[in-house]
């Protein structure tokens, strides 16, 4: 919010330089993003958070500045004394009829007719508008913009001669209606959009932008001034659907003050006469079908002290809240506080306490630990496991990524079955049309981003939620690995990542989760055939891994030569199968015995199946099975492969004998011959 310092000082006699004012307001929640010199004047650019629409105005900032400095803020000047504002009674006018068909979308609508002479606005008004970032257009339009910046109330002026039937009707759009807005674009309206219409057609999109069919021009002799309060959700929905963001919509969609439209219209009429642009005719029409009463909250002294950690005098609490516009009445143990309708951010007692702490000075609050009155709640085990997963993945050389939960439908389609995507009702754009069925689309895009910047080894993972209509919301781990398995070294060249590298990373995760998992052949449409597998545990699939299909990789911006291996694990499913408790085995007392064996088997037989057969046939003294060599070529028949295994035996009770080990080896060989037609080399 850009505020001209001289304009601000019309409402509060704030002392000091712009830099001093910026420093004072920054510690009270209003950071100043920049200060611009304009001759002898200055423009302060305040950062206003989305929950403070009341401060998107000069008077709103002045109110905060006055509280910070312990000063009194003034109201805007009434204008020329010759304008009798009291004659603008809130009754029907013979020049204008107004109807609100949808009071739930428009709680209040105020209008007045004025005779005008269109021309240029005064230099001082144009200078203030330019300082606020608004382009001057004409005296009539400039007045509405001036009131917008000064009071925070959006307004609009219609050419009265172009309003059919001298009637204003606030209603929703009808099927097939369109409106050419002031920016020259023809807009298609839908039935959930609120419009301002005359007796015949729409003349404005409520809270967003006026229509070209009622635009004020140099030929305009009479105008209808509009000042209203619109439902924030309705304005936000309409603005997003039309892709149209305006100064008015930014204020309305954050929450408007239902008491401000009358004040703003009176101010606009005063400015009309003050700058010689015209004069209000007849009466002001005020439609307010369901009065919105201000909220009343109970503020307790001991709650203020307990939350802030400091006993603040009653006089300071009263001063701060009074200055901000709250009305206080004494009540048992505290006060009954009436909240101004403009303060849409204040709904609870703690919100009032925040206002007190902010302006009393957070720098005056002592630093100390809060009192512990109960044992801390147990940490959700899912949080602990997620931390463990992050530790394992970073230890394996992966970097954590955070990607959007909303993605484009085209990017999501390969990772979900037909009809399984969860669509967003009001997407920001086509790139955020659905909830992600997997974290992989965003992760693959991040890999492509890094590869385009010549990153050779890219290892990324993400722990997050995924969404499908069939499975609902599930927590998942997604991994993506492209490039080399390690950095360049002078002693040897690097090696491209392969299926088994990603499989090893998945096995680390399963071991950390204490899940006894294995891999089985499996095919997903987004993975390469023959280079993919399902991760199984207790007969249930908990994930998949493999090489990303080239078509999917190219669709996400990767080159044809980029080979990416990915994995997607369902953490909810894996944790449900996780072994209970942590088992700690003592260091072995007795030596182990190692035996090597080489067998010739079918080259399509998974090594995991061979290990499973060995484990089933061997006695409990078998503690480890590891492949250490694989050979195909001369001396090995076609379609067969020589696989060398190293078996380690150990007993926790005694030293094993050669006879016991040999008996175990004979049983293993017999099982391999029977189940896999293996031949010992």
N, C-alpha and C positions, 0 to 999 in steps of 0.2 A: 504494500500500500504506500504509494508515493504521496508525501504531504509537504506542501510548501510551508516553510517555517512562519512566514508572515501571516498566512491563512490560519495556521494553528494558533498563533498568538492573538487572533481575534476572539478566541474562545477561552484562553487561559494565559495569564501573564507569566509564562515560563521564563526563568532567567537562564543565563549561561550561553555558551557557544553550542553550535550543533553537535560537536564532538562530546561535550559534557552531557547534553541531553541524551545522546545515543548511549553513552556509558550508563547513565541512570536507568534508562528503560530496558537495556539489555539484561540487567540482573532482575528485572521484574517480568521476564518472559516475552519481551518484545525486542528481539534482536534487530539491529539496523544493518541492512545488507550493504548500504552505500550512502554516501553524502555527496551531493552535486551542488557546486556553486553556480548561482544565477545572478550575476552582478553583485549587489549587496545582500541578496537573499540566498537561501539554501533550500534544497529539496532533500528530505530524509526518506529513505526507502525502508519502511518497517516490514519485517517479516511477520505476517499474521497467520496463525494456524487455522486449519479448517473448521475448528469448533468455535471460533470467535467471529461470526459474521457481523456482530455489533461493532467491531473495530475496523471494518472495511469502510471507514469514513473518517473525515477530519474530526467530527464531533466525538466519535468513538475513541480515537487516539487522544484527543484533548481530555476526555474524561479520565483515561488512564494516566496521562501526564499530570493532571491536577491532583490525583490521588497520590502519585509518587512524590510530588513536591509539597503536599499539604496545602494546596491552593483550591480556589473555588472556580469551577468551570461555568462559563456563561452560555446561554442559549443563543441561536442565530438571531441576528437583528430582524425586526418585524418588517422593515422596509419603509416605504414612504408613508408618512402620517396621513396622507390624503386617501389611502386605501383603508376602507372600513372593513376589516376582516370579520368583524362580528356580524356583518350583514350576510355572510355566507353560511346561512343556517343549514343544518343537516336534514333537509327535506327534499321532496321531489322538485324538479325544475321544469318549467314549461318548455324549456329548450332541449331537454334531454331526458329520456327514459332509460332506466337501467334495470336489468334482471340478472339474477344469479341462479342458473339452473342446477349447478353442482356445488353447493356450499361446502361439501367435504373437500373439494379441490381448490375452492376460492373462498376462504372465510370472510374476506372483506374486500369491497371494491368501492372506490371513491372517485368521483368525476366532477368536472365543472367545465362550463363553456366560457370562452374568453374571446373578445374581439382583439385582433392583433394586426400589426404591420410588420411583415417579415423583412428582415434586413440583417446587417452584421451586428454581432454583440460587441459591447465595449472592449477596449484593449485590455483592461484589467481582468475581465472575465476570461478572455481568450488566453491571457498569459497564465492564469491559474489552471485552466484546463490543460494547456500544453505541458505545464509542469507535472500534472498528474498523469500524463501520457494519453490524453484524449484530444482528438483533432477537432478544432472548432468548425462548425458547419453553418449555422444561422442562429440568430438570436433566440428563436423558439427552441430549437434542438439543443442549443448550448445551455439554456436554462434547465432543461430536464437533466442534462449531464452534470451540470453544476450541483443541482440538488442531490443527484446520485453520489457524487464525490463528497459533498459536504455532510449529508445526513445518512447516507447509506441506503436510501430508498430509491429503487429504480422507478422511473416514470416514463410515460410515452405521450406524445401529442399526435392526435389525428386531425386531419383537415375536416372540419365540421360539415362542409358542403359535400363531402364524399361519404359521409355516414348515412346509409340508407334508412329512411324512416325515423330519423333523429332518435335512434334506438341503439343501445349497447346491450348485448346479451353475452354473458359468460357461460359457455357450454362446451361440451366435447365435440370434436370434429365428426362429421357425418361421412359415411362411406363414399369414396370417390372424390371428396373435396381436395382441392389443391390451393396453394397460396404462393404467390411470388413475393418473397421477403425483400427487405430493404437492401440486401446485398446482391440483388438481381437474380437469385436462384429460384427456380420453380420447385416448391416443396410438396411432396405427396404426404397428406395427413392421414393418420390412422385414428380409429375410434377411441383410443385411450389418450389422445392428445387433447389438452385443454386449449381452447381458442377464444379470442375476443371477436365477436361477430356483430354486424349490424342486423337490420331486419332481413337482409338478403343473403349475405355471404361472410366468410371470415375476413377480418381486417388485421389480425395480429395473432401470433402464436404466444399464448399467455406465458409471461415470465421469460421469454427468450428473445423475440424480435418482432417488430411491426411489419405490416404488409405494405407493398408498394402501391396498392390500390387506394390507400388513404394517407399517403405521404404528404407532409407539409412541404409546400413549394413557395416560390416567390409570389404566386398569385393567391395564396391563401389569405383569407380575410377573417376567418373565425376558426378556432381550434377547440377540440375536446381534450382536456388534460386528464390523464388517467393516473391513479396511484392506488396500488392494490397489494394484497397479501395472498400468495399462492402456496399450495402444498409443496413442500420441498421434494418429496419423492416424485410427484408428477412432473415438476420442472426438470429434475435430473433425468428421468426416463425419456422425456421428450427431447432434451438436449442431446443425449447420447444417440437416440435413434436417428436424429437428423444430422448428427455430427456437427452441431452448431453450438459453439461456446461463446457467450457474450458476457459483458460486464454485469448485465442484469441477471442472467442465469446463474453466474457464479455466486451471487448474493442470495437469490431466492432458493437455490438448491441446498444452501447451508442453513436456512431458517430465517424467515423474515419476522419483524416485529409487527403484530396486528394493530398496534396503537400508532405506528409511525405514518401510515398513508395520509391521514388528515393533516398532520403537522407538515409533511412534505408538500402537500398540495397548497396549503396556505403559504408556505415559503415560496413556492413557484409563482403563485399569484402576486405575492409581494415583489418578487424580482421582475415580473412582467412590467409592473408599474414603475419600479425603481429605474429600470434602464430605458423606459419609454417604448417598450415593445407592445403594450396592450393593457387591457383591463378586464377583470373577470366580469361576466354578465350573469345576472340572476343569482341562483343559489347553488351551493355545493350539494351534490347528491351522494349520500353515504349509505351503502348497503352493507349491513353487518348482521346477517341472520342469526348467527349463534355466537354470542359474545364469549371471547376467550379470557378467562380470569387468570390473574397471575398466581403462581404457586406460592404456598406458604410453608416454610421449613422451620423446624425447631433446632436451634443452635445451643449446645450445652457448653458451659465454661470448662468443665473437666474434660470434655472430649477435645476441645481446642488445645488444652495443655497436654493431654495424653498423646495426641497425634504429632504436634509440633515439637514437643519436648521442652517447652518454654512457657512460663506463665506470662501471658500478654495482658496488660491492663485493659479493663473494660472500656476506658475512654478511647484507647487506640483501636479496639475492635469496632466500636461505634463510628469513629472517624473514618476508618477505611471503608466500611460497608456503606455508610451514608454517602460518602464521596462517589462511590461507584454506582449509586442509584438504588441501593437496597433500602427498604423501610424496616426499621427495627421497633419492636414493642417488647417491653419487659415481660418475662415469663419465668416460671419456677426454674431455678438453676441455669438460667440463660435468657434467650430471646426468641420471640417469634419473628421470623424474617420473611418479608414479602419480596419475592424475586421479580425484578422487572421482566416484562414479557420479551424484551430484546435479548435477554441472557438465556439463550437456548442451551448453553453448556452447563447451567447450574440446575441440577435436579435432586441433589442429595446434600446431607449435612456436610460430608467431607468436601464437597465442592466449595461450600462457603468457607471452610477452614483453609482450603488452598488459597482462596482470595486473600484471607487475612495474612497467611504466611508470606505470600508473594509480596504484598505491599508493606508488611512490617519489616521484611528484609531477611531473606534466607541466610545472608551472611551473618546475621545476629543469632542464628540458632546454634546452640552448642553441639559439638560432636560427641555422641556417647552411644553405647550399645543399648538397644531397647531391652526392657525387662522380659525375662523368659518365664512365662507362667504355665507352660505346658511343653511336653516333649515334642520335638519336631515330628511331623508326620513321616511315615515310611516312604522312601523314594520309590516311585513307580518302577518296578523291575524292567519295564520296557526302556526307560531312560538309561538305566545302568547298562543294558545290553547294547543300546545304540552307541553309548560311549565306548564300549568294548569293541564294537564293530569298527568304529572310527579309528581306534588305536591299532587294530589289526591291519586295516587297509592302508593307513599311513605308514605303518611299519613295512608293508609290502611295496612301498614306493608310489602309492596312489595319492592323488590330491582330491580333497572334497570339493564338490561343486554344488551350487544351489541354483536350480532352474525353476521356471514358472510352472505353476500347477495348471494354468490355462494354456492350451496350445491350439494350433490350427487343425481342422478336421482332416485335411489331407495328410498331415504329419502323423496324426493319431491312428488313421485307418488301418495301416498294416499290423498294428499291435493289438487289435481288438476284433472280435467277431462281429458280423453284421448285426446292427441293432443293439450293440453292447456299449456304445459310446454315450456318455452323459453330456448332453448339450447344455450350453449356457443360454438362459432366456434373454439376457440383455448384454451380449458380448461387446467389449470395447471395439473390437475389429474382427475381421475374419481370422486373424492370427491367434485369437484368443476365444475361439468359438466353442470348444469342448474342454471338459476336465480330462487330464491325461490318464490313459489307461495303463501307462507305464512311465517311469522316469527316463527311459531310454531315449525317446525322441529329443528331449532337451539336452541330454548328455551327449548324444551324437552330434547335435548342432554345436555344442561346446568343443568337441573334438575337431570338427571341421574348422571352427574359428581359430583354434591353435595351430592346426596343420597349415592353414593359409599363411600363417606367420612363421613358417619354417621351423616349427617345433617338431623334432624327429620322434621323440618318445613322449607320447601323451597317455597318461593313465589317470582316469577320473572315476569317482564314485559318488553316489548320492543316496542318502537315507531319507526317505520321504513317503508320502501317501500316493496311492494311485486309486482310480475310481472306474468302476464299470457298473452297468445296470444289473448284471447278474450277481456280481460279488460284492457290490457296495464299496465302501472305503476300506482299503487294506494298506498296511505298512509294508514297504518293500525296500530292497537294496538293489540298485542298478550299478553296473560297472562297465566301463569301456576302456579298451587298451589298443593303441595303434602305434606302429613304429618299431623301435628297437627294444630289446629286453634289458639293455643296460647301456651306459654311456661308452663312448669311444675310449679305447685304451691302446697305448703304444705297443703292448705285447700281443694284441690280438684284435681282430675286427669284431664289430657288433653282429648280433643275430636278430633277424626279424621275429617278432612275437608270433607264437603259434597257438593252436588249440590247447595244448597241454599246459602252457603258461597260465592261461585263464582258468583252466581246470584246477591248477594248483592254488590259485587265489581263492577259488570257491571252496576248496577243501580246507583252507585255513579258516575261513569264516565258519564252516560247519563244525570244525573242531572247536572253535571258540564258543560256539553256541551249544556244544556237547550234543551234536546231532550225528548219529551214525548214518552217513549218507553215502550213496554210490551213484554212478552215472550209467544211464541206459541210452541206447540209440533212440533218437527222437528227431522229429522234423517240424519246424515252424515255418510258415510262409516267408517270414522276414529273416530266416537264417539259411546259410548255404547247406544244401544236401550233402550228407557224408561228413560234415564238419560241425555238427551240432549234437547236443545230448540233453536229456532230461536229468535233473538232480532229484533222486528218489530217496525217501526215508520211510521205513515201515510200510512200504507199498504205496505211499502217497507222494505225488509230485510236489516238490517245494520250490522248483525253479527250473530254468533252462539256461544253457550257455552255448556259445558257438560263434562262428564267423558271420558277420552281418552280410546279408545278401547285397551284391553290388548295386542292384536297382534301388534299394532302400538307402544305401550309402550315398549314391549320387543325388537322390531326391533331397538329402539333407546337406548338400553342398560339398561332399567329399569327391575327390578325383577318382578316376577309374583305377588308378594304381594303388589307391589307399586300401589297405587291408585292416579291418577293425574287428576285434573280438569283443563280444559283449556277454554279460550275464545278468539275469534278472531273478532275484530270489524273493519269495513271499515270506517276510519275516514273521508275520502272525502265524503262518502254518509251521514254519521251522521252530519257533519258540514253543508251540503247542507240543512238539515232539521232543523237545529238549530234555535231556536226562536231569533228574532232580538231584540237587546237591553236587558238591565238588569232591571228587575222590583224590586222595593224595597217597601215592605209593612210596614206601621207603626205598632208599637206594639199595640195589641188589647186594647181597652178601656173597653170592656164589658166582663163579665165572660163567659166561655164556659160551655156547658152541655154535660155530658157523659152518654151514654146508652150502656149496654151490651146486646148481643143477642146470643143465641145458637141455631143452626139449624142442622138438619140431612140431608145430601146430598149424592150423589154418590161419592165414594172415588176416582173416576177417573176425577172428575171435577176440573180443575185448580182453585186455589184460586184467580188468577188474573181475571178470568171470573166472579167469585162471586163479587169481588170488583167493577168490571165494572158495573154489574147489580145494585149494591147498589148505585153507583154514578149517574147512569142514572135516578133512581127512586127518589132519595132524592132531596130536594130543595137546592138552592145555599148556604144555611146556613151550610151544611155538609162540614167540613174542613178537616176531617181525618177519615180514615178507617184502622184499624189494627187488624190482627189476633193475639189472645193471648193464644189460646188453641186448641188442636186437639186431639180427643179421638176415639179409636176403641176398641171394646171389649164387655164386658157384658152390656146388655141393648141396644146395637146398632146392628141393623140387619146386616147380612153379605152383603158385597158390599157397605155398607154405612159408613159414617164417621160423627162424631159430630164436628162441627167447631164453635168456639166461636169468635165473632167479637166485637170490641169496636168502637163505632161511636161517634165522637166528633162534636158538633154543636156550631156555634157561629155567631152572627150578628155584623157587623161593625157599626150598627146604634143604637141598643138598646139591652136590655136584653131580651132573648127569654122566652116565657111562657111555662109552662108544656104542655099546649094544643098544641102549635105549634110543640114541639118536639115529642109529642105522634103521631100527625098527620103524621109527617115525618116517624116515625118508622112504622106506619101502612102501609104507601105506600111502604116502603122498603120490609116489610114482604110479602105484596101482590105480588110484583114483583118477589121475590125469589120463592114463591110458583108456580107462573105461568111459569117462565122460567126454573127453576131447580127442580121442584117437591120437594121443601124444606119443612121440617116439623119442627116447632119450638119446642124446648124441654122445 
